[in-house]
Amino acid sequence: MFIVIEGIDGAGCETQAKLVSNKLSQAGHANFVQKYPHYDTPVGKKIKEFLYESKEMSAEEQFLNYTIQFIDDKAMIEAKSKDLIFIADRYFTTTLCFQTLEGYNEKKALEYADNHRIIKPKYIFYLDVPPTIAAHRKFGENKILNFREKDLAFMEKTYVKYDDLVKRQVWAKWIRVNGKRKPDEIADEIVNTITSD
């Protein structure tokens, strides 16, 4: 099975990916977590420069750089999700939100995903956390923030866009999860959905 944990910056995607993975392991379900974007490839390094060093990139360049990782990882996702539960911390759905807000056409993005056979997850768990709460969480973290994570106005736009994607059920099956609760409660809900399938 292949699932995605999605949400605005500060929603807790990384926390939930780890918690869900731990709970699944404790229950005897083999799983694998992949964080996107990953910075250990040439394309990943370009993305890191864009996010952390203010390197200029058009919406199209952003879109293509992010999606190359999903295309490159197709075989790995396919193989692993046959034998275990593949958990993606962010994925194409993040690009669908962020880069369309930057000006990349949504219809074109979806056609690109189909043409390049980007693998669709079974579920996208959207952690619904209001921007004010997410920003408070993000600024409380003891790590360097990229320029997107510091931009509350853009965070609010991503919140509206994600809400729209969930309501329209764009590309794959979205499940809205109340992300304001305790992390364990959220993870339990996600695990219950996965394991009762």
PyMOL CGO cylinders between C-alpha atoms (Angstrom):
from pymol import cmd
from pymol.cgo import CYLINDER

trace = [
    CYLINDER, 0.00, 0.00, 0.00, 1.16, 3.54, -0.78, 0.3, 1, 1, 1, 1, 1, 1,
    CYLINDER, 1.16, 3.54, -0.78, -0.03, 6.48, 1.33, 0.3, 1, 1, 1, 1, 1, 1,
    CYLINDER, -0.03, 6.48, 1.33, 0.90, 10.16, 1.54, 0.3, 1, 1, 1, 1, 1, 1,
    CYLINDER, 0.90, 10.16, 1.54, 0.87, 12.45, 4.56, 0.3, 1, 1, 1, 1, 1, 1,
    CYLINDER, 0.87, 12.45, 4.56, 0.22, 15.98, 3.39, 0.3, 1, 1, 1, 1, 1, 1,
    CYLINDER, 0.22, 15.98, 3.39, -0.34, 19.44, 4.82, 0.3, 1, 1, 1, 1, 1, 1,
    CYLINDER, -0.34, 19.44, 4.82, 0.85, 23.02, 4.97, 0.3, 1, 1, 1, 1, 1, 1,
    CYLINDER, 0.85, 23.02, 4.97, 4.25, 23.83, 6.47, 0.3, 1, 1, 1, 1, 1, 1,
    CYLINDER, 4.25, 23.83, 6.47, 4.01, 23.25, 10.22, 0.3, 1, 1, 1, 1, 1, 1,
    CYLINDER, 4.01, 23.25, 10.22, 1.05, 20.84, 9.94, 0.3, 1, 1, 1, 1, 1, 1,
    CYLINDER, 1.05, 20.84, 9.94, 3.17, 18.00, 11.33, 0.3, 1, 1, 1, 1, 1, 1,
    CYLINDER, 3.17, 18.00, 11.33, 3.74, 15.80, 8.26, 0.3, 1, 1, 1, 1, 1, 1,
    CYLINDER, 3.74, 15.80, 8.26, 7.21, 14.68, 9.34, 0.3, 1, 1, 1, 1, 1, 1,
    CYLINDER, 7.21, 14.68, 9.34, 6.03, 13.98, 12.91, 0.3, 1, 1, 1, 1, 1, 1,
    CYLINDER, 6.03, 13.98, 12.91, 3.07, 11.96, 11.66, 0.3, 1, 1, 1, 1, 1, 1,
    CYLINDER, 3.07, 11.96, 11.66, 5.13, 9.98, 9.14, 0.3, 1, 1, 1, 1, 1, 1,
    CYLINDER, 5.13, 9.98, 9.14, 7.42, 8.86, 11.99, 0.3, 1, 1, 1, 1, 1, 1,
    CYLINDER, 7.42, 8.86, 11.99, 4.58, 8.18, 14.44, 0.3, 1, 1, 1, 1, 1, 1,
    CYLINDER, 4.58, 8.18, 14.44, 2.51, 6.25, 11.90, 0.3, 1, 1, 1, 1, 1, 1,
    CYLINDER, 2.51, 6.25, 11.90, 5.59, 4.24, 10.93, 0.3, 1, 1, 1, 1, 1, 1,
    CYLINDER, 5.59, 4.24, 10.93, 6.33, 3.39, 14.59, 0.3, 1, 1, 1, 1, 1, 1,
    CYLINDER, 6.33, 3.39, 14.59, 2.73, 2.40, 15.33, 0.3, 1, 1, 1, 1, 1, 1,
    CYLINDER, 2.73, 2.40, 15.33, 2.55, 0.23, 12.20, 0.3, 1, 1, 1, 1, 1, 1,
    CYLINDER, 2.55, 0.23, 12.20, 5.85, -1.47, 13.13, 0.3, 1, 1, 1, 1, 1, 1,
    CYLINDER, 5.85, -1.47, 13.13, 4.59, -2.15, 16.67, 0.3, 1, 1, 1, 1, 1, 1,
    CYLINDER, 4.59, -2.15, 16.67, 1.47, -3.74, 15.17, 0.3, 1, 1, 1, 1, 1, 1,
    CYLINDER, 1.47, -3.74, 15.17, 3.62, -5.97, 12.93, 0.3, 1, 1, 1, 1, 1, 1,
    CYLINDER, 3.62, -5.97, 12.93, 3.10, -4.08, 9.65, 0.3, 1, 1, 1, 1, 1, 1,
    CYLINDER, 3.10, -4.08, 9.65, 6.31, -3.64, 7.64, 0.3, 1, 1, 1, 1, 1, 1,
    CYLINDER, 6.31, -3.64, 7.64, 6.64, -0.09, 6.35, 0.3, 1, 1, 1, 1, 1, 1,
    CYLINDER, 6.64, -0.09, 6.35, 9.01, 2.40, 4.76, 0.3, 1, 1, 1, 1, 1, 1,
    CYLINDER, 9.01, 2.40, 4.76, 9.10, 6.22, 5.06, 0.3, 1, 1, 1, 1, 1, 1,
    CYLINDER, 9.10, 6.22, 5.06, 10.31, 8.52, 2.26, 0.3, 1, 1, 1, 1, 1, 1,
    CYLINDER, 10.31, 8.52, 2.26, 10.52, 12.27, 2.80, 0.3, 1, 1, 1, 1, 1, 1,
    CYLINDER, 10.52, 12.27, 2.80, 10.04, 14.59, -0.20, 0.3, 1, 1, 1, 1, 1, 1,
    CYLINDER, 10.04, 14.59, -0.20, 11.86, 16.46, -1.45, 0.3, 1, 1, 1, 1, 1, 1,
    CYLINDER, 11.86, 16.46, -1.45, 15.04, 14.56, -0.66, 0.3, 1, 1, 1, 1, 1, 1,
    CYLINDER, 15.04, 14.56, -0.66, 18.24, 16.54, -1.07, 0.3, 1, 1, 1, 1, 1, 1,
    CYLINDER, 18.24, 16.54, -1.07, 20.72, 13.71, -1.74, 0.3, 1, 1, 1, 1, 1, 1,
    CYLINDER, 20.72, 13.71, -1.74, 20.46, 13.84, -5.55, 0.3, 1, 1, 1, 1, 1, 1,
    CYLINDER, 20.46, 13.84, -5.55, 21.59, 16.51, -8.08, 0.3, 1, 1, 1, 1, 1, 1,
    CYLINDER, 21.59, 16.51, -8.08, 17.96, 17.63, -8.51, 0.3, 1, 1, 1, 1, 1, 1,
    CYLINDER, 17.96, 17.63, -8.51, 17.48, 17.58, -4.73, 0.3, 1, 1, 1, 1, 1, 1,
    CYLINDER, 17.48, 17.58, -4.73, 20.48, 19.90, -4.35, 0.3, 1, 1, 1, 1, 1, 1,
    CYLINDER, 20.48, 19.90, -4.35, 18.86, 22.35, -6.81, 0.3, 1, 1, 1, 1, 1, 1,
    CYLINDER, 18.86, 22.35, -6.81, 15.63, 22.27, -4.79, 0.3, 1, 1, 1, 1, 1, 1,
    CYLINDER, 15.63, 22.27, -4.79, 17.59, 22.89, -1.57, 0.3, 1, 1, 1, 1, 1, 1,
    CYLINDER, 17.59, 22.89, -1.57, 19.33, 25.90, -3.16, 0.3, 1, 1, 1, 1, 1, 1,
    CYLINDER, 19.33, 25.90, -3.16, 15.92, 27.25, -4.20, 0.3, 1, 1, 1, 1, 1, 1,
    CYLINDER, 15.92, 27.25, -4.20, 14.43, 26.80, -0.71, 0.3, 1, 1, 1, 1, 1, 1,
    CYLINDER, 14.43, 26.80, -0.71, 17.37, 27.75, 1.49, 0.3, 1, 1, 1, 1, 1, 1,
    CYLINDER, 17.37, 27.75, 1.49, 19.62, 29.97, -0.64, 0.3, 1, 1, 1, 1, 1, 1,
    CYLINDER, 19.62, 29.97, -0.64, 16.97, 32.02, -2.49, 0.3, 1, 1, 1, 1, 1, 1,
    CYLINDER, 16.97, 32.02, -2.49, 18.01, 30.69, -5.91, 0.3, 1, 1, 1, 1, 1, 1,
    CYLINDER, 18.01, 30.69, -5.91, 15.56, 31.99, -8.53, 0.3, 1, 1, 1, 1, 1, 1,
    CYLINDER, 15.56, 31.99, -8.53, 13.36, 29.46, -10.30, 0.3, 1, 1, 1, 1, 1, 1,
    CYLINDER, 13.36, 29.46, -10.30, 10.29, 29.90, -12.48, 0.3, 1, 1, 1, 1, 1, 1,
    CYLINDER, 10.29, 29.90, -12.48, 7.10, 28.02, -11.57, 0.3, 1, 1, 1, 1, 1, 1,
    CYLINDER, 7.10, 28.02, -11.57, 7.79, 25.61, -14.44, 0.3, 1, 1, 1, 1, 1, 1,
    CYLINDER, 7.79, 25.61, -14.44, 11.39, 24.98, -13.30, 0.3, 1, 1, 1, 1, 1, 1,
    CYLINDER, 11.39, 24.98, -13.30, 10.15, 24.37, -9.75, 0.3, 1, 1, 1, 1, 1, 1,
    CYLINDER, 10.15, 24.37, -9.75, 7.48, 21.97, -10.99, 0.3, 1, 1, 1, 1, 1, 1,
    CYLINDER, 7.48, 21.97, -10.99, 9.90, 19.99, -13.18, 0.3, 1, 1, 1, 1, 1, 1,
    CYLINDER, 9.90, 19.99, -13.18, 12.61, 19.78, -10.51, 0.3, 1, 1, 1, 1, 1, 1,
    CYLINDER, 12.61, 19.78, -10.51, 10.19, 18.52, -7.86, 0.3, 1, 1, 1, 1, 1, 1,
    CYLINDER, 10.19, 18.52, -7.86, 8.45, 16.02, -10.14, 0.3, 1, 1, 1, 1, 1, 1,
    CYLINDER, 8.45, 16.02, -10.14, 11.70, 14.47, -11.40, 0.3, 1, 1, 1, 1, 1, 1,
    CYLINDER, 11.70, 14.47, -11.40, 12.07, 12.90, -7.95, 0.3, 1, 1, 1, 1, 1, 1,
    CYLINDER, 12.07, 12.90, -7.95, 8.66, 11.21, -8.17, 0.3, 1, 1, 1, 1, 1, 1,
    CYLINDER, 8.66, 11.21, -8.17, 9.44, 9.92, -11.66, 0.3, 1, 1, 1, 1, 1, 1,
    CYLINDER, 9.44, 9.92, -11.66, 12.89, 8.67, -10.60, 0.3, 1, 1, 1, 1, 1, 1,
    CYLINDER, 12.89, 8.67, -10.60, 11.37, 6.92, -7.56, 0.3, 1, 1, 1, 1, 1, 1,
    CYLINDER, 11.37, 6.92, -7.56, 8.56, 5.14, -9.47, 0.3, 1, 1, 1, 1, 1, 1,
    CYLINDER, 8.56, 5.14, -9.47, 10.20, 1.70, -9.52, 0.3, 1, 1, 1, 1, 1, 1,
    CYLINDER, 10.20, 1.70, -9.52, 11.15, 1.97, -5.85, 0.3, 1, 1, 1, 1, 1, 1,
    CYLINDER, 11.15, 1.97, -5.85, 7.65, 3.07, -4.79, 0.3, 1, 1, 1, 1, 1, 1,
    CYLINDER, 7.65, 3.07, -4.79, 6.03, 0.33, -6.87, 0.3, 1, 1, 1, 1, 1, 1,
    CYLINDER, 6.03, 0.33, -6.87, 8.32, -2.40, -5.52, 0.3, 1, 1, 1, 1, 1, 1,
    CYLINDER, 8.32, -2.40, -5.52, 8.14, -1.38, -1.87, 0.3, 1, 1, 1, 1, 1, 1,
    CYLINDER, 8.14, -1.38, -1.87, 4.38, -0.74, -1.80, 0.3, 1, 1, 1, 1, 1, 1,
    CYLINDER, 4.38, -0.74, -1.80, 3.73, -4.32, -2.99, 0.3, 1, 1, 1, 1, 1, 1,
    CYLINDER, 3.73, -4.32, -2.99, 5.38, -5.82, 0.08, 0.3, 1, 1, 1, 1, 1, 1,
    CYLINDER, 5.38, -5.82, 0.08, 4.89, -3.18, 2.74, 0.3, 1, 1, 1, 1, 1, 1,
    CYLINDER, 4.89, -3.18, 2.74, 3.21, 0.14, 3.56, 0.3, 1, 1, 1, 1, 1, 1,
    CYLINDER, 3.21, 0.14, 3.56, 5.06, 2.95, 1.79, 0.3, 1, 1, 1, 1, 1, 1,
    CYLINDER, 5.06, 2.95, 1.79, 4.60, 6.25, 3.63, 0.3, 1, 1, 1, 1, 1, 1,
    CYLINDER, 4.60, 6.25, 3.63, 5.50, 9.44, 1.75, 0.3, 1, 1, 1, 1, 1, 1,
    CYLINDER, 5.50, 9.44, 1.75, 6.04, 12.56, 3.84, 0.3, 1, 1, 1, 1, 1, 1,
    CYLINDER, 6.04, 12.56, 3.84, 4.79, 14.97, 1.15, 0.3, 1, 1, 1, 1, 1, 1,
    CYLINDER, 4.79, 14.97, 1.15, 4.64, 14.01, -2.53, 0.3, 1, 1, 1, 1, 1, 1,
    CYLINDER, 4.64, 14.01, -2.53, 3.31, 15.16, -5.93, 0.3, 1, 1, 1, 1, 1, 1,
    CYLINDER, 3.31, 15.16, -5.93, 0.31, 16.60, -4.08, 0.3, 1, 1, 1, 1, 1, 1,
    CYLINDER, 0.31, 16.60, -4.08, 2.63, 19.16, -2.44, 0.3, 1, 1, 1, 1, 1, 1,
    CYLINDER, 2.63, 19.16, -2.44, 3.84, 20.23, -5.88, 0.3, 1, 1, 1, 1, 1, 1,
    CYLINDER, 3.84, 20.23, -5.88, 0.23, 20.35, -7.06, 0.3, 1, 1, 1, 1, 1, 1,
    CYLINDER, 0.23, 20.35, -7.06, -0.47, 22.86, -4.28, 0.3, 1, 1, 1, 1, 1, 1,
    CYLINDER, -0.47, 22.86, -4.28, 2.69, 24.97, -4.13, 0.3, 1, 1, 1, 1, 1, 1,
    CYLINDER, 2.69, 24.97, -4.13, 3.72, 25.20, -7.78, 0.3, 1, 1, 1, 1, 1, 1,
    CYLINDER, 3.72, 25.20, -7.78, 0.19, 25.87, -9.05, 0.3, 1, 1, 1, 1, 1, 1,
    CYLINDER, 0.19, 25.87, -9.05, 0.07, 28.76, -6.55, 0.3, 1, 1, 1, 1, 1, 1,
    CYLINDER, 0.07, 28.76, -6.55, 3.33, 29.94, -8.15, 0.3, 1, 1, 1, 1, 1, 1,
    CYLINDER, 3.33, 29.94, -8.15, 1.56, 30.01, -11.52, 0.3, 1, 1, 1, 1, 1, 1,
    CYLINDER, 1.56, 30.01, -11.52, 1.92, 26.51, -12.99, 0.3, 1, 1, 1, 1, 1, 1,
    CYLINDER, 1.92, 26.51, -12.99, -1.35, 25.39, -14.60, 0.3, 1, 1, 1, 1, 1, 1,
    CYLINDER, -1.35, 25.39, -14.60, -3.17, 22.69, -12.59, 0.3, 1, 1, 1, 1, 1, 1,
    CYLINDER, -3.17, 22.69, -12.59, -4.62, 20.92, -15.64, 0.3, 1, 1, 1, 1, 1, 1,
    CYLINDER, -4.62, 20.92, -15.64, -1.16, 20.81, -17.22, 0.3, 1, 1, 1, 1, 1, 1,
    CYLINDER, -1.16, 20.81, -17.22, 0.29, 19.47, -13.94, 0.3, 1, 1, 1, 1, 1, 1,
    CYLINDER, 0.29, 19.47, -13.94, -2.27, 16.64, -13.84, 0.3, 1, 1, 1, 1, 1, 1,
    CYLINDER, -2.27, 16.64, -13.84, -1.67, 15.78, -17.51, 0.3, 1, 1, 1, 1, 1, 1,
    CYLINDER, -1.67, 15.78, -17.51, 2.08, 15.68, -16.81, 0.3, 1, 1, 1, 1, 1, 1,
    CYLINDER, 2.08, 15.68, -16.81, 1.50, 13.29, -13.89, 0.3, 1, 1, 1, 1, 1, 1,
    CYLINDER, 1.50, 13.29, -13.89, -0.60, 11.01, -16.11, 0.3, 1, 1, 1, 1, 1, 1,
    CYLINDER, -0.60, 11.01, -16.11, 1.83, 11.15, -19.05, 0.3, 1, 1, 1, 1, 1, 1,
    CYLINDER, 1.83, 11.15, -19.05, 4.80, 10.32, -16.82, 0.3, 1, 1, 1, 1, 1, 1,
    CYLINDER, 4.80, 10.32, -16.82, 2.79, 7.76, -14.84, 0.3, 1, 1, 1, 1, 1, 1,
    CYLINDER, 2.79, 7.76, -14.84, 3.59, 9.30, -11.47, 0.3, 1, 1, 1, 1, 1, 1,
    CYLINDER, 3.59, 9.30, -11.47, 2.30, 6.68, -9.04, 0.3, 1, 1, 1, 1, 1, 1,
    CYLINDER, 2.30, 6.68, -9.04, -0.96, 7.55, -7.31, 0.3, 1, 1, 1, 1, 1, 1,
    CYLINDER, -0.96, 7.55, -7.31, -1.24, 6.78, -3.61, 0.3, 1, 1, 1, 1, 1, 1,
    CYLINDER, -1.24, 6.78, -3.61, -4.16, 4.83, -2.19, 0.3, 1, 1, 1, 1, 1, 1,
    CYLINDER, -4.16, 4.83, -2.19, -4.79, 7.61, 0.32, 0.3, 1, 1, 1, 1, 1, 1,
    CYLINDER, -4.79, 7.61, 0.32, -3.60, 11.17, 0.87, 0.3, 1, 1, 1, 1, 1, 1,
    CYLINDER, -3.60, 11.17, 0.87, -4.02, 12.01, 4.56, 0.3, 1, 1, 1, 1, 1, 1,
    CYLINDER, -4.02, 12.01, 4.56, -4.37, 15.79, 4.70, 0.3, 1, 1, 1, 1, 1, 1,
    CYLINDER, -4.37, 15.79, 4.70, -3.49, 17.19, 8.12, 0.3, 1, 1, 1, 1, 1, 1,
    CYLINDER, -3.49, 17.19, 8.12, -5.90, 20.10, 8.47, 0.3, 1, 1, 1, 1, 1, 1,
    CYLINDER, -5.90, 20.10, 8.47, -4.12, 22.67, 10.66, 0.3, 1, 1, 1, 1, 1, 1,
    CYLINDER, -4.12, 22.67, 10.66, -4.93, 26.41, 10.47, 0.3, 1, 1, 1, 1, 1, 1,
    CYLINDER, -4.93, 26.41, 10.47, -1.98, 28.60, 9.40, 0.3, 1, 1, 1, 1, 1, 1,
    CYLINDER, -1.98, 28.60, 9.40, -1.79, 30.45, 12.75, 0.3, 1, 1, 1, 1, 1, 1,
    CYLINDER, -1.79, 30.45, 12.75, -1.28, 27.16, 14.64, 0.3, 1, 1, 1, 1, 1, 1,
    CYLINDER, -1.28, 27.16, 14.64, 1.08, 25.78, 11.98, 0.3, 1, 1, 1, 1, 1, 1,
    CYLINDER, 1.08, 25.78, 11.98, 3.21, 28.95, 12.02, 0.3, 1, 1, 1, 1, 1, 1,
    CYLINDER, 3.21, 28.95, 12.02, 3.44, 28.82, 15.82, 0.3, 1, 1, 1, 1, 1, 1,
    CYLINDER, 3.44, 28.82, 15.82, 4.62, 25.20, 15.60, 0.3, 1, 1, 1, 1, 1, 1,
    CYLINDER, 4.62, 25.20, 15.60, 7.10, 25.95, 12.81, 0.3, 1, 1, 1, 1, 1, 1,
    CYLINDER, 7.10, 25.95, 12.81, 8.72, 28.88, 14.61, 0.3, 1, 1, 1, 1, 1, 1,
    CYLINDER, 8.72, 28.88, 14.61, 8.99, 26.76, 17.76, 0.3, 1, 1, 1, 1, 1, 1,
    CYLINDER, 8.99, 26.76, 17.76, 11.14, 24.15, 16.00, 0.3, 1, 1, 1, 1, 1, 1,
    CYLINDER, 11.14, 24.15, 16.00, 14.87, 24.17, 16.63, 0.3, 1, 1, 1, 1, 1, 1,
    CYLINDER, 14.87, 24.17, 16.63, 15.93, 24.10, 12.97, 0.3, 1, 1, 1, 1, 1, 1,
    CYLINDER, 15.93, 24.10, 12.97, 16.64, 26.43, 10.08, 0.3, 1, 1, 1, 1, 1, 1,
    CYLINDER, 16.64, 26.43, 10.08, 13.48, 27.42, 8.21, 0.3, 1, 1, 1, 1, 1, 1,
    CYLINDER, 13.48, 27.42, 8.21, 13.41, 27.84, 4.44, 0.3, 1, 1, 1, 1, 1, 1,
    CYLINDER, 13.41, 27.84, 4.44, 11.90, 30.98, 2.92, 0.3, 1, 1, 1, 1, 1, 1,
    CYLINDER, 11.90, 30.98, 2.92, 8.52, 29.28, 2.36, 0.3, 1, 1, 1, 1, 1, 1,
    CYLINDER, 8.52, 29.28, 2.36, 8.26, 28.22, 6.01, 0.3, 1, 1, 1, 1, 1, 1,
    CYLINDER, 8.26, 28.22, 6.01, 8.82, 31.84, 7.12, 0.3, 1, 1, 1, 1, 1, 1,
    CYLINDER, 8.82, 31.84, 7.12, 6.09, 33.27, 4.86, 0.3, 1, 1, 1, 1, 1, 1,
    CYLINDER, 6.09, 33.27, 4.86, 2.75, 33.34, 6.73, 0.3, 1, 1, 1, 1, 1, 1,
    CYLINDER, 2.75, 33.34, 6.73, 0.88, 34.96, 3.81, 0.3, 1, 1, 1, 1, 1, 1,
    CYLINDER, 0.88, 34.96, 3.81, 1.96, 32.15, 1.48, 0.3, 1, 1, 1, 1, 1, 1,
    CYLINDER, 1.96, 32.15, 1.48, 1.14, 29.58, 4.18, 0.3, 1, 1, 1, 1, 1, 1,
    CYLINDER, 1.14, 29.58, 4.18, -2.42, 30.97, 4.26, 0.3, 1, 1, 1, 1, 1, 1,
    CYLINDER, -2.42, 30.97, 4.26, -2.66, 30.63, 0.46, 0.3, 1, 1, 1, 1, 1, 1,
    CYLINDER, -2.66, 30.63, 0.46, -1.47, 27.01, 0.64, 0.3, 1, 1, 1, 1, 1, 1,
    CYLINDER, -1.47, 27.01, 0.64, -4.11, 26.32, 3.31, 0.3, 1, 1, 1, 1, 1, 1,
    CYLINDER, -4.11, 26.32, 3.31, -6.87, 27.60, 0.99, 0.3, 1, 1, 1, 1, 1, 1,
    CYLINDER, -6.87, 27.60, 0.99, -5.43, 25.65, -1.98, 0.3, 1, 1, 1, 1, 1, 1,
    CYLINDER, -5.43, 25.65, -1.98, -5.16, 22.38, -0.03, 0.3, 1, 1, 1, 1, 1, 1,
    CYLINDER, -5.16, 22.38, -0.03, -8.74, 22.82, 1.17, 0.3, 1, 1, 1, 1, 1, 1,
    CYLINDER, -8.74, 22.82, 1.17, -9.81, 23.19, -2.47, 0.3, 1, 1, 1, 1, 1, 1,
    CYLINDER, -9.81, 23.19, -2.47, -7.83, 20.09, -3.57, 0.3, 1, 1, 1, 1, 1, 1,
    CYLINDER, -7.83, 20.09, -3.57, -9.41, 18.02, -0.77, 0.3, 1, 1, 1, 1, 1, 1,
    CYLINDER, -9.41, 18.02, -0.77, -12.95, 19.22, -1.54, 0.3, 1, 1, 1, 1, 1, 1,
    CYLINDER, -12.95, 19.22, -1.54, -12.54, 18.42, -5.24, 0.3, 1, 1, 1, 1, 1, 1,
    CYLINDER, -12.54, 18.42, -5.24, -10.68, 15.14, -4.53, 0.3, 1, 1, 1, 1, 1, 1,
    CYLINDER, -10.68, 15.14, -4.53, -8.06, 16.10, -7.11, 0.3, 1, 1, 1, 1, 1, 1,
    CYLINDER, -8.06, 16.10, -7.11, -5.84, 13.31, -8.53, 0.3, 1, 1, 1, 1, 1, 1,
    CYLINDER, -5.84, 13.31, -8.53, -6.32, 10.69, -5.78, 0.3, 1, 1, 1, 1, 1, 1,
    CYLINDER, -6.32, 10.69, -5.78, -8.39, 9.96, -2.65, 0.3, 1, 1, 1, 1, 1, 1,
    CYLINDER, -8.39, 9.96, -2.65, -7.90, 12.64, 0.01, 0.3, 1, 1, 1, 1, 1, 1,
    CYLINDER, -7.90, 12.64, 0.01, -8.85, 12.07, 3.65, 0.3, 1, 1, 1, 1, 1, 1,
    CYLINDER, -8.85, 12.07, 3.65, -9.11, 15.18, 5.82, 0.3, 1, 1, 1, 1, 1, 1,
    CYLINDER, -9.11, 15.18, 5.82, -7.67, 14.64, 9.31, 0.3, 1, 1, 1, 1, 1, 1,
    CYLINDER, -7.67, 14.64, 9.31, -8.15, 17.11, 12.16, 0.3, 1, 1, 1, 1, 1, 1,
    CYLINDER, -8.15, 17.11, 12.16, -4.51, 18.07, 12.76, 0.3, 1, 1, 1, 1, 1, 1,
    CYLINDER, -4.51, 18.07, 12.76, -5.19, 20.19, 15.85, 0.3, 1, 1, 1, 1, 1, 1,
    CYLINDER, -5.19, 20.19, 15.85, -5.41, 17.12, 18.10, 0.3, 1, 1, 1, 1, 1, 1,
    CYLINDER, -5.41, 17.12, 18.10, -2.62, 15.39, 19.99, 0.3, 1, 1, 1, 1, 1, 1,
    CYLINDER, -2.62, 15.39, 19.99, -0.09, 13.74, 17.64, 0.3, 1, 1, 1, 1, 1, 1,
    CYLINDER, -0.09, 13.74, 17.64, -0.87, 10.23, 18.96, 0.3, 1, 1, 1, 1, 1, 1,
    CYLINDER, -0.87, 10.23, 18.96, -4.60, 10.64, 18.30, 0.3, 1, 1, 1, 1, 1, 1,
    CYLINDER, -4.60, 10.64, 18.30, -3.92, 11.76, 14.73, 0.3, 1, 1, 1, 1, 1, 1,
    CYLINDER, -3.92, 11.76, 14.73, -1.53, 8.86, 14.10, 0.3, 1, 1, 1, 1, 1, 1,
    CYLINDER, -1.53, 8.86, 14.10, -4.05, 6.37, 15.55, 0.3, 1, 1, 1, 1, 1, 1,
    CYLINDER, -4.05, 6.37, 15.55, -6.72, 7.60, 13.12, 0.3, 1, 1, 1, 1, 1, 1,
    CYLINDER, -6.72, 7.60, 13.12, -4.35, 7.22, 10.15, 0.3, 1, 1, 1, 1, 1, 1,
    CYLINDER, -4.35, 7.22, 10.15, -3.18, 3.76, 11.27, 0.3, 1, 1, 1, 1, 1, 1,
    CYLINDER, -3.18, 3.76, 11.27, -6.77, 2.60, 11.83, 0.3, 1, 1, 1, 1, 1, 1,
    CYLINDER, -6.77, 2.60, 11.83, -7.74, 3.66, 8.30, 0.3, 1, 1, 1, 1, 1, 1,
    CYLINDER, -7.74, 3.66, 8.30, -4.71, 1.93, 6.78, 0.3, 1, 1, 1, 1, 1, 1,
    CYLINDER, -4.71, 1.93, 6.78, -5.06, -1.33, 8.71, 0.3, 1, 1, 1, 1, 1, 1,
    CYLINDER, -5.06, -1.33, 8.71, -8.83, -1.65, 8.33, 0.3, 1, 1, 1, 1, 1, 1,
    CYLINDER, -8.83, -1.65, 8.33, -8.52, -1.51, 4.54, 0.3, 1, 1, 1, 1, 1, 1,
]
cmd.load_cgo(trace, "trace")
